[in-house]
Amino acid sequence: MKPLILIADAAKNRAEEVAAVLSERGYGVVIAEHGVEALERALRDGPKLVIAPHGLPLVDAPRLAEIVGSNPRTRDVRFLFLGEADASSRVDLGIGDEQIPATLRPDDIAEAACELLERQDRIADFAAITGKGERGCGSLAELSLADLIQLLHAGRKSGVLEVDTDHTVFGPVDGAIWVRNGEIIDARTGSAEREKALFRMLSWKTGDFSFGPGSPDHASPLSHVRHVSRIEVPTRALLAEGLRQLQEWNRLATRLPTPDASIRLAVAVDDLPAAVHPLTREVLAQLQIHPQVADVVDHCSYPDYQVLRTLHTLEERGLIALARTHSPAVANPTTGVFSPPQARRLLEWAREAQGRPREVANVRLIVSASSPTAVADFANLLRPIPGVSLSAEMERGEIGEDDLLVLGTVRVDDRLSIELVHVPSIERFAPFWARAAHDSLGVLFLLSGAVGEAVERLAPMSQTVRSLPRARVFHAALLAKGDRLSPDELRENLELFDEASLFLLPLEAAKVPGTLVAKMFARLVP
């Protein structure tokens, strides 16, 4: 029998819709409208999972989780938090807890709950194996390194956690973490040691792990070091700081130097400031030896993110010069724009659309532009997005208004990608419009310049596509510096449109966080 789930949410419609989806999947579900009722039900019914927004009335979700976790009967209850906590609220995620946007659709929230419970089962299996003193192994895609560390900390385990991956931004692809009584005493990957090594490994999202319980004083096969404690920071604080830096790194990825960028001093050595932070002093010393960002980052003793931020600051102040590449230094390069629930739903849609074949082919998103410059502008928006791969023609900006070709792909997961197919909107391609749109994920029209004129140029193709059964049509307005579109102007020119099918994308690089375009793709999921 599937476990019980408690939904604590004052938004009655959302709670009922999520409950309906979970009930269809065989879960028992109870609903509470505020924190006090949720606490009573949690203590009485013992759910396996609580779904609650941070702003839950009477007793907010973080406080509810704290109370439930302190009770011996309910300390294993997991929480799925909806939305972001306010600045004054501190949220300590437990082992396997998760926080997702409150704006997700009920289906996505339910899917995230199912994923969390499945992950919790894997955590329980790992705990049972290591509890018997046996070696536990698994995949980072199924059980994150952060969850593993929390689990070892909670169980006061001792031993060596070995990790390897085939996707890294810097350096080697294997590492080890030494744990004594649940506390991390050292970490190493390649030449990186201690906190630097641990924080780097926290960015690894794919690969394998193996934990051998026992005395951590015996060296790992990855190192000949006999261990005394070389990390003095408590594990909880260490993990919180590592995850904070990882989040900041990914948030600022488009601004930070890329690993393969070349680097040089832009001023004479004598003109460098004398009184600087030790981190800055070490970075300046390393860049006089190493001509590439990756080498500077790897040879500095400070964590990777801190070194990249320092390089970024030095460049802003004109002290160094960087020859950048197009690809941002994303800490987690395997993370795409789709959440696991969205990826699963898109895969199911592709299977249905393709007649449920054994091997699913990539799906198509048709892209048509009101002008050739719109395609080039769109390419600049796509480059920083994790999981996006542009075609050679797209990279070179050589897409003409009469070119019918693949612009690039957007990775969904290991099984599926979205092909961006450019279909010209000029009249001689009219016989191809309906065939291209048939069974595609949708048609995305790129609007450049004056909205009215852009819509008019695309009108023949738009009308053809809209006449198809189950047509999915989207518009992305590419806004140059100073452009402002009023709601009245949009309604006047984009009739039949609603918020879900219209995207406003500013072209100024400094004002386009990767999440803006990433959210656009996520909203294309059926």
N, C-alpha and C positions, 0 to 999 in steps of 0.2 A: 504494500500500500504506500502511495506517495505521501510525503510529509505535509504537515499543516503550514500554511503561510498566513501571517497576519498583515493586513494592509491598514495602516494608520494614516488617514488622510482626510482633511476637512473638505477637499475637493471631491464631492460625492460622485459626480459623473465619472471622473477619472478613476476613482477607486472601484466603482462598479464595473467599468469597462475592463480594467486590468484583471479584476476578479473573474469576470466571465471567460477571458482567455485562459487563465490558469485553471479554472474549473474544467474547461473543455479538455485540458491536457491531463486531467486526473488528479490534480492537487486539491486538498481540502483548503478552503479559504474562509477567513472571518474578517470582518471590517470594523474598525473603530474610527470614530469621528474626531477624537482629540487624544492628547497624551495620557490623561488620567485613565480613560477607558482602555486605551492600548496597554497601559501598564497592568491593569487588572486582568485583561484577557491573556497577556503574556505569562503572568504568574499562574493563572488558572489553567490555561490550555497548553502551555509549553510548545509554541510553534518552533519550527526549524529556522524560519526566516521572517523578519519584519521588514516591510517596505514602508518608508515614511519620508516625507519632505522635511527639510531642516526646520522650517517655520511651523511645525505642528503646534496647534493651540494648547494652552495650559501647561503641558510638559513638552519641550521641544525634542526633536529626534536625538541630538547628541546626549542630552541629559537622560532621555529614555534608555538609550543604549548603555549609558554608564550604570544606571540602576539595575537594568536587566542583567548586565554582565557581572555585577557584584553579588547576585543571588546564586548560590550553589546549584539550585534547580534549573536555572535558565542561563548559566554562564556560557553555554555552547550555542546560544541563539545568535544567528548572524543578521547583519543589517544591510539593506540596500537603501542608501540615502539618495533622495531626489533633490537636485539643485545644489546651490553653493551656500555654505554657511556665511553669516555676516562676519565682518571683520573682528567683532568682539567675542565670537564663539570659537572655541577650540574643539576640533573633531579628532579623536583618536580612532582611526580605523582598526578594527580587530583583525584577526587572521582570517582572510577570505572576505571581509567586508568590502563594499564597493560604493562608489559615489558616481551617479550618472546625471545628465541634464534633466531637469524637471520638464523640459519642453518636448521630450521624446513622446512618440505616440504610445498609446496603451499597449499595442502589440510589441513595441520595442522594449518597454518596461518589463512586460511579462517575459520576453525572451532573455533579457538580462538577468531576471530572477532565476530562470531555469539554468542559465550558464553558471551563476553563482553557486547554486545547489550542487550542480555536477562537479564544480571545482572543489566544493567542500567535501564531497565524497572522496575525491582524489587525495585531499589533505588528510582525511581520516585514514585512508589506506596507507599513506606514507608514514603517519604517526604510529600505526599499528605495527608496521614492519620494523621501524627503528626502535620501537618500544621493546621488541624482542631481542635487541642487540644485533639485528641483521642489517646488511647494507641495503639502503633504499635508493632506487634509481627512477628516473622519469624524464619528461620533456618539459622544457621551459615554456613551450607554447600552452601547456596544460596546467602548469603550476609555476607561478612567477618566483623569481629569486627573492623578492621582498616577502612573499608569503612563506617561503621556506625558512628564511632567517627568523621571522616571527615565530614560526612553529618550533624551531630549535631553541629559541630563547624561552618560549613559554614552557617547554618540556625540560629546560635546564640540561640540554644534551651536550655531550663532548665528542669531538671527532673532527674530521676534515670533509668539507663540502667541495667537491671538484666539479667544475663547470666548463663546458666547451660550446662554441657557437661558430657558425660560418658567416655571420653578419656582424661586423664591427666597423666603427669609424676610424679607430686608431689601433695599431699594434696587433699583438698575437690574438689567437682565438681560443685560448684555454686559460684557466686560472684556478685558484684554490683559496678557500676561506677556512681559517682555523677557529674552532669554537671550543670554549671551556666553560662548562656549567651554564650554557646558554649565552655566554658573552663572547662576542667576536674579539679575538686577541691578535689576529693578523690576517692579511689578505695579500695575494700576489697574482699578477698576470703580466708576463713578460718582464720588462724592467720596472713596471709600476708596482708599488708596494703600499701597504697599509690603507689609509682612507682613500688615496688616489685610486688604488686597484679596486677597492670595493665599489666606489661610486661608478667607476667605468663598467664593472660587471653588472651593476643594476640596470644599465641601459640595454643589456642583452635580452631580447624577447624570444629568440628561437635558439634551439640547441638542446643539449642534454645535461643532466646533472647526476651526481652520485654522491651519497653521503655514507661514509664509513664511520660508525660509532666507535668510540674507544678513546684512548689518550691522544690528545692533539700534539703531544710532545714528540711523537714519531713522525718523521718527515713524510710528506706526500710524495708520490712519484714525480710530481711537477717541480719539486724543489728539494735541495739538500739542507735546508735550514732546520735546525732544531729550535723549537719555539719556546721563548719566554713571551710574556704579553708585551706586544709592541703597539697595541691600540688601547688607550686608556679611557676613551670616551664610552659611556654606557651604550649598549647596543640600541636601545630605543631611540636615544637622541641621535646616534650615528645614522640609523636608518631614516629617521625623519629628515635629517639634513641632506642625505644622499638623494632622497626622492624629491625634495624641494629643488635641489640643483638640477636634477633631471628635468623637472617640469619647466623650470626657467629656461634651460637650454633649448628644449623643443619650442617653447614659446617665442624665443628670440632667434631661432635658427636662421632665418633669412637675413639677419643683420650680422651674424658672426662670421669670422673668416672660415673658408673651407679648408679641409685638411691638405689638399694638394696645391693650395695657393702659395706662390713664392712670396718672400718677405725680405725687406731690407730696411736699414735705418734711413730716414729722410733728412736727418740733420747730422752734423759732425758729433763725434763721441764727446768732445769737450762741451758741447752745448746741451747735453742731457742733464736733467735736473739732478742735483746731488742728494737731496733729502727726499727719498721715495719709500713707499711701502716695500717690505722685503720681497713680496710676490712680484712687484713691478721690477725691482732690481734684478731678480733672478731671470725674469722673462727677457729683459734687455740684454743680460749677459748671454743667454742662450741664443738669441736671434743674431748675435754677432758671430756665432759658430755655425748655426744651422740655417740654411736658406729656405726651408719649407716649414709651413705651419705645423704639419703633423710631427716633424722632428722636434720642434720647439715644445709643443705640447707634451710629447712623450718624455723628453729629457727634464722637464721641470718637475719638481717634487710636489707641487700643488695640484689639486684635482683639475681634470681636463676643462670643465666648464669655467672655473675661475681663471685659468690661463687664457681661454678664448675671450672672455669678457675683458681681460686686461689688454689683449691685443687689439680688440675693438676700440677700447678707450684711447690707446696710444695712437691708433690710426686717426680717430676723430680729432686728436690734438695736434696732428701733423708731425708726430715724432717718427712714425714708421710708414712705409708704403707697402701695399699689398697688391699683387696681381691676382685678382679673383677668378674663379671658375663659376659656371652657372649653378652648380649643385650646392645647396646649403649644407652646412655641417650639422645634420640632424642627429641627435644623440641616439635615437631609435630608428634607424633607417628602414626597418621592415614594417613599421606601422604605417598603414595607409589611411585613407580618409573615411573608411567605413568601420563602424562598430561591429563586433561579432554578430549581434542580432540582425543588423542591416545586411551584412554579408550573407548570412544564412537565408534571409528572405529573398535577396536578389538571386541567389543560387537557385532557390526553389522556383522563382519566377522564370528563370532561364530554362530550367528543366521542363516546365509546363509549356513555355513558348516553343521549345524545340522538340516537343513530343516525347519528353522523358527518355532521352538517349542514355546509354551507359556512360559516355564521355560527353560532358557539356562543352559546347564551343563558346568562345567569347561573345558577348553581346555588343550591339552597335548603338552608339549615340550619334545621331546625325547632327552635324554642325553646319549652319549656313550663315553667312555674314552679309551685312548691308554694304560693306566696302572691304577691299583687300587689307586696308590698314587695321581693320577690326580683328582679323585673324592674327596678325603680328602682335597686337596688343594682348590678345587672349593668350598667346604663347608666353609672354612675359609674366602673366598672372599664374600660369600653370607651373612654371619652372620650380618655384620653391616648394611645391606640394609633394609630400612624401608619397611614393608609389606611382608618380607620374613619369612616363618615359615619352619624350617627344621624338618624332621622326626627324631624319636629317634635313628634309626640306623645311619643316617647321622651325628647327633650330636656326637655320640660315635665313629665315624670313622670306623664303622663295615661293610662297603660296599665292598663286594668281586667282583672279575671280572665276576662271574657267577650268581650274584644276580639280579633278575628282580623285581624291586619294585619302589615305589614312594619316591623320595629323599626329597620332600618338596613342598611347594606352594609359588607362588608369587602373592600377592594381586593386582588385577587390579582396582577394585572399589567394592562397596557393592554388586554388582550383579555377579561379575565374578572373577575367579582366574585362574592362570596357574599352572597346575601340572607338576612338573619336574619328568619324568619317566626314570629311568635308564634301558637301554636295553643293555645287554652285546654284545660286538662285536666278541666274540669267535664263532667258526664255528658251534657248535651244536645249536646255536640260529638263524642260517641263515633262517630257515623257518618262523621265527617270524618277521624279519626285515621289510619286506614290509607291513605287516598287522599293525605293530606298527606305522609306518610312515604315513600310509594312514589317511587323514583328521586330521593330527596333525598340530600344528602351525609351526613345522619344526623339523629338527634334528640338534642338537648341538654336534659337535665332540670336545672333550677336548684333546689337544695335550700337552704331557709332555715329557721333555728331548729333544733329537735331533729331529728336525722337520721331516727329511726324514724318519727316522725309525718309528716315530709315525704315519705318513701318510701311510706308507707301512702296518703297523699292522691294520689300519682301512680301507684299500682299499677295501676289499671284501664287507663290509657293505656299504661303501660310494657308490660303483658302483651300488649296488642293489637299494639303495634309489634314486640315481640320475636317474635311469631308469623309475621311477614312473612319471605319469603326474603331472605337477605343483609341482614338488618336491622343497622344500625349505631347503637348506643345509647351515650350518654355521660352522666355525671353531674358536675355542678360543685357542690361544697359551698361555700356562701358563709359564711365564718367571721367572725362579729362579734368585737369586742374581748373577749379572754379565752376564746373558744371553743377547745376542744381536742378532737380526735377521735382516739381510740385505734384501732390496727389491728383489735383485736377488735370494737369497736363498728361499724367499717366493714364488716368481713366478715359480721357478724351481720345488718346491714340492707341491704347491697348484694350479695346473692348473685349469682353468675354474673359478678361484675366482676373485672377485673384492673387492674394499674397503668395500662395504656394507655388505659383508658376512664374513669378517675376523676381529677378535678382538685380540689385544695383551694385555694380563693382567699380569702385574708384581705381583709377589707373596709377595714381601716385604710389610708388613703391613703399614709401614710408607709412602710407595709410592703408596698406593692404596686407594684414596679417594672413598667414597661410590658412588660418581657420575660416576666413571669409569664403574663399573659393571652395575649400573642403566642405563647408556646410552646404554649398550649392549642390555639389555632387551627392551628398548624403540625402538631400531632399528630392533627388531624382529617383530614389528607390521606390518602386511601386508599393 
